[in-house]
């Protein structure tokens, strides 16, 4: 199971002209990563409660493990 912790509108648009959001998710387990949408903006993130791992959505629409990014000053992105 997963939920959205935070989201921010980006200047990106999808094929229909709809705004693309960057989101931060909370997943219960690493197995939940595969259920996350890949249509969010690159740089979207997912925190895994079981183990504290961090995943980031890359430009190829693939969720990649990025634990080193977890220490980026207390926030995944800054406004």
Order of alpha helices (4+ residues) and beta strands (2+ residues): beta-beta-beta-beta-beta
